[in-house]
């Protein structure tokens, strides 16, 4: 593999780790503060249920910024933005602290 390819792979790995730590340090406490029970599915995914908004069981993978809406059987990219828009939007002060520099607009 070329040197540029190795550097790119290391860059992607670093971004994934940054997204994971961002979720654990900012979004996870915000979600828990709203009363949602969050379960760590494995080393990568987190589960929570959003019944009052009709989304049901949600699995979020912060390293890949992907979200699975189990009730609709639908994968979404841009999970950080989706969580801020659909779960944290009523909690304005926490939403402002949960900035996401890694998701595409």
PABAKOL-137987 format. One record per residue: x, y, z of N, C-alpha, C, O in turn; residue number from 0; residue in one letter. Coordinates in Angstrom, 1 decimal. Example, Ala and Ser with C-alpha at 12.3 -4.5 7.8 and 13.67 -1.06 7.14 Angstrom:
2
ROVEX  n_east  n_north    n_up  ca_east  ca_north   ca_up  c_east  c_north    c_up  o_east  o_north    o_up    i  aa
ROVEX    13.2     -5.7     7.8     12.3      -4.5     7.8    13.2     -3.3     7.8    14.2     -3.3     8.5    0   A
ROVEX    12.8     -2.2     7.1     13.7      -1.1     7.1    12.9      0.0     7.9    13.4      1.1     8.0    1   S
//
This chain:
105
ROVEX  n_east  n_north    n_up  ca_east  ca_north   ca_up  c_east  c_north    c_up  o_east  o_north    o_up    i  aa
ROVEX     0.9     -1.2     0.0      0.0       0.0     0.0     0.9      1.2     0.0     1.9      1.3     0.7    0   X
ROVEX     0.5      2.2    -0.7      1.3       3.5    -0.8     1.3      4.2     0.5     0.5      4.0     1.4    1   X
ROVEX     2.2      5.1     0.6      2.3       5.9     1.8     1.1      6.8     2.0     0.6      7.0     3.1    2   X
ROVEX     0.5      7.3     0.9     -0.7       8.2     1.0    -1.8      7.3     1.5    -2.7      7.8     2.3    3   X
ROVEX    -1.9      6.1     1.0     -3.0       5.2     1.5    -2.9      4.9     2.9    -4.0      4.9     3.6    4   X
ROVEX    -1.7      4.7     3.4     -1.6       4.5     4.9    -2.0      5.7     5.7    -2.6      5.6     6.7    5   X
ROVEX    -1.5      6.9     5.2     -1.9       8.1     5.9    -3.4      8.3     6.0    -4.0      8.7     7.0    6   X
ROVEX    -4.1      8.0     4.8     -5.5       8.2     4.8    -6.2      7.2     5.7    -7.2      7.6     6.4    7   X
ROVEX    -5.7      6.0     5.8     -6.3       5.0     6.7    -6.2      5.4     8.1    -7.1      5.3     8.9    8   X
ROVEX    -5.0      6.0     8.5     -4.8       6.5     9.9    -5.7      7.7    10.2    -6.2      7.8    11.3    9   X
ROVEX    -5.9      8.5     9.2     -6.7       9.7     9.3    -8.2      9.3     9.6    -8.8      9.8    10.5   10   X
ROVEX    -8.7      8.3     8.8    -10.0       7.8     9.0   -10.2      7.1    10.4   -11.2      7.3    11.0   11   X
ROVEX    -9.2      6.4    10.8     -9.3       5.8    12.1    -9.3      6.8    13.2   -10.1      6.7    14.2   12   X
ROVEX    -8.6      7.9    13.1     -8.6       8.9    14.1    -9.9      9.6    14.1   -10.4      9.9    15.2   13   X
ROVEX   -10.5      9.9    12.9    -11.8      10.5    12.9   -12.9      9.7    13.6   -13.8     10.2    14.3   14   X
ROVEX   -12.8      8.4    13.3    -13.8       7.5    14.0   -13.7      7.5    15.5   -14.7      7.6    16.2   15   X
ROVEX   -12.5      7.5    16.0    -12.2       7.6    17.4   -12.7      8.9    18.0   -13.2      9.0    19.1   16   X
ROVEX   -12.5     10.0    17.2    -13.0      11.3    17.7   -14.5     11.4    17.8   -15.0     11.9    18.7   17   X
ROVEX   -15.2     10.8    16.8    -16.6      10.7    16.8   -17.1      9.9    18.0   -18.1     10.3    18.7   18   X
ROVEX   -16.5      8.8    18.3    -16.9       8.0    19.4   -16.7      8.7    20.7   -17.6      8.7    21.5   19   X
ROVEX   -15.6      9.4    20.9    -15.4      10.1    22.2   -16.3     11.3    22.3   -16.7     11.7    23.4   20   X
ROVEX   -16.6     11.9    21.1    -17.5      13.1    21.2   -18.9     12.6    21.6   -19.6     13.3    22.4   21   X
ROVEX   -19.3     11.5    21.1    -20.6      10.9    21.5   -20.7     10.6    23.0   -21.6     11.0    23.7   22   X
ROVEX   -19.6      9.9    23.5    -19.6       9.5    24.9   -19.5     10.7    25.8   -20.1     10.6    26.9   23   X
ROVEX   -18.8     11.7    25.4    -18.6      12.8    26.3   -19.7     13.9    26.2   -19.9     14.6    27.2   24   X
ROVEX   -20.4     14.0    25.1    -21.4      15.1    25.0   -22.8     14.6    24.8   -23.7     15.0    25.5   25   X
ROVEX   -23.0     13.8    23.7    -24.4      13.4    23.4   -24.9     12.4    24.3   -26.1     12.5    24.7   26   X
ROVEX   -24.1     11.4    24.8    -24.6      10.4    25.6   -25.2     11.0    27.0   -26.3     10.6    27.4   27   X
ROVEX   -24.4     11.8    27.6    -25.0      12.4    28.9   -26.3     13.3    28.6   -27.2     13.3    29.4   28   X
ROVEX   -26.3     13.9    27.4    -27.5      14.7    27.1   -28.7     13.8    26.9   -29.8     14.1    27.4   29   X
ROVEX   -28.5     12.7    26.2    -29.6      11.8    26.0   -30.1     11.2    27.3   -31.3     11.1    27.6   30   X
ROVEX   -29.1     10.8    28.2    -29.5      10.2    29.5   -30.2     11.3    30.4   -31.1     10.9    31.2   31   X
ROVEX   -29.8     12.5    30.3    -30.4      13.6    31.1   -31.9     13.8    30.7   -32.6     14.3    31.6   32   X
ROVEX   -32.3     13.4    29.5    -33.7      13.5    29.1   -34.5     12.3    29.6   -35.7     12.2    29.3   33   X
ROVEX   -33.9     11.4    30.2    -34.6      10.2    30.8   -34.6      9.0    29.9   -35.3      8.0    30.3   34   X
ROVEX   -33.9      9.0    28.8    -33.8       7.8    28.0   -32.8      6.8    28.6   -31.7      7.2    29.1   35   X
ROVEX   -33.1      5.5    28.6    -32.2       4.5    29.0   -31.3      4.1    27.8   -31.9      3.7    26.8   36   X
ROVEX   -30.0      4.3    27.9    -29.1       4.0    26.8   -28.3      2.7    27.2   -27.7      2.7    28.3   37   X
ROVEX   -28.3      1.8    26.3    -27.6       0.5    26.5   -26.4      0.4    25.5   -26.7      0.6    24.3   38   X
ROVEX   -25.2      0.1    26.0    -24.1       0.0    25.1   -24.2     -1.4    24.5   -24.1     -2.4    25.2   39   X
ROVEX   -24.5     -1.5    23.2    -24.7      -2.8    22.5   -23.5     -3.6    22.4   -23.5     -4.8    22.7   40   X
ROVEX   -22.4     -3.1    22.0    -21.1      -3.7    21.9   -20.1     -2.6    22.0   -20.3     -1.5    22.5   41   X
ROVEX   -18.9     -2.8    21.5    -17.9      -1.8    21.5   -18.2     -0.6    20.6   -17.6      0.4    20.7   42   X
ROVEX   -19.2     -0.8    19.7    -19.4       0.3    18.7   -20.8      0.9    18.8   -20.9      2.1    18.5   43   X
ROVEX   -21.8      0.2    19.2    -23.2       0.6    19.1   -23.9      0.9    20.4   -23.5      0.3    21.4   44   X
ROVEX   -24.8      1.8    20.4    -25.6       2.2    21.5   -27.1      2.1    21.2   -27.5      2.5    20.1   45   X
ROVEX   -27.9      1.5    22.1    -29.3       1.4    21.8   -30.1      2.3    22.8   -29.8      2.4    23.9   46   X
ROVEX   -31.2      2.8    22.3    -32.2       3.5    23.1   -33.5      3.5    22.4   -33.6      3.3    21.2   47   X
ROVEX   -34.6      3.7    23.2    -35.9       3.7    22.7   -36.5      5.1    22.8   -36.4      5.7    23.8   48   X
ROVEX   -37.1      5.5    21.7    -37.8       6.8    21.6   -39.3      6.6    21.3   -39.7      6.9    20.1   49   X
ROVEX   -40.1      6.2    22.3    -41.4       5.8    22.0   -42.4      7.0    21.7   -43.3      7.0    20.9   50   X
ROVEX   -42.2      8.1    22.5    -43.1       9.2    22.4   -43.0     10.0    21.1   -44.0     10.7    20.7   51   X
ROVEX   -42.0      9.8    20.3    -41.9      10.5    19.0   -42.1      9.5    17.9   -42.0      9.9    16.7   52   X
ROVEX   -42.4      8.2    18.2    -42.8       7.3    17.2   -41.6      6.6    16.5   -41.8      5.9    15.5   53   X
ROVEX   -40.4      6.8    17.0    -39.3       6.2    16.3   -39.0      4.8    16.8   -38.4      4.0    16.1   54   X
ROVEX   -39.4      4.5    18.0    -39.2       3.2    18.6   -37.7      2.9    19.0   -37.0      3.8    19.5   55   X
ROVEX   -37.3      1.7    18.7    -35.9       1.3    19.1   -34.9      1.8    18.1   -35.1      1.7    16.9   56   X
ROVEX   -33.9      2.5    18.6    -32.9       3.1    17.8   -31.5      2.6    18.1   -31.2      2.5    19.3   57   X
ROVEX   -30.7      2.2    17.2    -29.3       1.8    17.4   -28.4      2.8    16.7   -28.6      3.1    15.5   58   X
ROVEX   -27.5      3.4    17.4    -26.6       4.4    16.9   -25.1      3.9    17.0   -24.7      3.4    18.0   59   X
ROVEX   -24.4      4.0    15.9    -23.0       3.7    15.8   -22.2      5.0    15.6   -22.1      5.4    14.4   60   X
ROVEX   -21.7      5.5    16.6    -21.0       6.8    16.5   -19.7      6.8    15.7   -19.4      7.8    15.0   61   X
ROVEX   -19.0      5.7    15.6    -17.8       5.7    14.8   -18.1      5.9    13.4   -17.3      6.5    12.6   62   X
ROVEX   -19.2      5.3    12.9    -19.6       5.4    11.5   -20.6      6.5    11.3   -20.9      6.8    10.1   63   X
ROVEX   -21.1      7.2    12.3    -22.1       8.2    12.2   -23.3      7.7    11.6   -24.0      8.4    10.8   64   X
ROVEX   -23.7      6.4    11.9    -24.9       5.7    11.3   -25.9      5.4    12.3   -25.5      5.2    13.5   65   X
ROVEX   -27.1      5.4    11.9    -28.2       5.2    12.9   -29.2      4.2    12.2   -29.5      4.4    11.0   66   X
ROVEX   -29.7      3.3    13.0    -30.7       2.3    12.5   -32.0      2.5    13.2   -32.1      2.4    14.5   67   X
ROVEX   -33.0      2.9    12.5    -34.4       3.0    13.1   -35.0      1.6    12.9   -35.5      1.3    11.8   68   X
ROVEX   -35.1      0.8    13.9    -35.5      -0.6    13.8   -37.0     -0.7    13.4   -37.3     -1.6    12.7   69   X
ROVEX   -37.8      0.2    13.9    -39.2       0.1    13.6   -39.5      0.3    12.1   -40.4     -0.4    11.6   70   X
ROVEX   -38.7      1.1    11.5    -38.9       1.4    10.1   -37.9      0.6     9.2   -38.0      0.6     8.0   71   X
ROVEX   -37.0     -0.1     9.9    -35.9      -0.9     9.2   -35.2      0.0     8.2   -35.1     -0.3     7.1   72   X
ROVEX   -34.7      1.1     8.8    -34.1       2.2     7.9   -32.8      2.6     8.5   -32.7      3.0     9.6   73   X
ROVEX   -31.7      2.6     7.6    -30.4       3.1     8.0   -30.3      4.6     7.6   -30.7      4.9     6.5   74   X
ROVEX   -29.8      5.4     8.5    -29.5       6.8     8.2   -28.1      7.1     8.4   -27.5      6.7     9.4   75   X
ROVEX   -27.6      7.9     7.5    -26.2       8.5     7.7   -26.4      9.9     8.4   -27.5     10.5     8.3   76   X
ROVEX   -25.4     10.4     9.1    -25.6      11.6     9.8   -26.3     11.5    11.1   -27.2     12.2    11.4   77   X
ROVEX   -26.0     10.4    11.9    -26.7      10.1    13.1   -26.5     11.2    14.2   -27.5     11.4    14.9   78   X
ROVEX   -25.4     11.9    14.2    -25.2      13.0    15.2   -26.3     14.1    14.9   -26.9     14.6    15.9   79   X
ROVEX   -26.4     14.5    13.7    -27.4      15.5    13.3   -28.8     15.0    13.6   -29.7     15.8    14.1   80   X
ROVEX   -29.1     13.8    13.3    -30.5      13.2    13.6   -30.8     13.2    15.1   -31.9     13.6    15.5   81   X
ROVEX   -29.8     12.8    15.9    -30.1      12.9    17.3   -30.3     14.3    17.8   -31.2     14.5    18.6   82   X
ROVEX   -29.5     15.2    17.4    -29.7      16.6    17.8   -31.1     17.1    17.3   -31.7     17.9    18.1   83   X
ROVEX   -31.5     16.8    16.1    -32.7      17.3    15.6   -33.9     16.7    16.2   -34.9     17.4    16.5   84   X
ROVEX   -33.9     15.4    16.4    -35.1      14.7    16.8   -35.2     14.3    18.3   -36.3     14.1    18.8   85   X
ROVEX   -34.1     14.3    19.0    -34.1      14.0    20.4   -33.8     15.1    21.3   -34.4     15.4    22.3   86   X
ROVEX   -32.8     15.9    20.9    -32.3      17.0    21.8   -32.9     18.3    21.4   -32.5     19.3    22.1   87   X
ROVEX   -33.7     18.4    20.4    -34.2      19.8    19.9   -35.0     20.5    21.0   -35.0     21.7    21.0   88   X
ROVEX   -35.7     19.8    21.9    -36.4      20.5    22.9   -35.5     20.9    24.1   -36.0     21.7    24.9   89   X
ROVEX   -34.3     20.5    24.1    -33.4      20.8    25.2   -32.3     21.8    24.6   -31.2     21.3    24.4   90   X
ROVEX   -32.7     23.0    24.3    -31.8      23.9    23.6   -30.4     24.2    24.2   -29.5     24.3    23.5   91   X
ROVEX   -30.3     24.2    25.5    -29.0      24.5    26.1   -28.1     23.3    25.9   -26.9     23.6    25.6   92   X
ROVEX   -28.6     22.1    25.9    -27.7      21.0    25.7   -27.4     20.8    24.2   -26.3     20.4    23.8   93   X
ROVEX   -28.3     21.2    23.4    -28.2      21.1    21.9   -27.0     22.0    21.5   -26.2     21.6    20.6   94   X
ROVEX   -26.9     23.1    22.0    -25.8      24.1    21.6   -24.5     23.5    22.0   -23.5     23.9    21.4   95   X
ROVEX   -24.4     22.7    23.1    -23.1      22.2    23.5   -22.7     21.0    22.7   -21.5     20.6    22.8   96   X
ROVEX   -23.6     20.4    22.0    -23.4      19.1    21.3   -23.1     19.4    19.8   -23.9     19.1    19.0   97   X
ROVEX   -22.0     20.1    19.6    -21.7      20.4    18.2   -21.1     19.2    17.5   -20.4     18.5    18.2   98   X
ROVEX   -21.3     19.1    16.2    -20.7      18.0    15.5   -19.9     18.5    14.3   -20.5     19.1    13.4   99   X
ROVEX   -18.6     18.3    14.3    -17.8      18.8    13.3   -17.5     17.7    12.2   -16.8     18.0    11.3  100   X
ROVEX   -18.1     16.6    12.4    -17.7      15.4    11.5   -18.8     15.0    10.6   -18.5     14.3     9.6  101   X
ROVEX   -20.0     15.4    10.8    -21.1      15.0     9.9   -21.2     15.9     8.7   -21.0     17.1     8.8  102   X
ROVEX   -21.6     15.3     7.6    -21.9      16.2     6.4   -23.2     16.9     6.7   -24.1     16.3     7.3  103   X
ROVEX   -23.4     18.1     6.2    -24.6      18.9     6.4   -25.8     18.2     5.8   -26.9     18.7     5.9  104   X
//
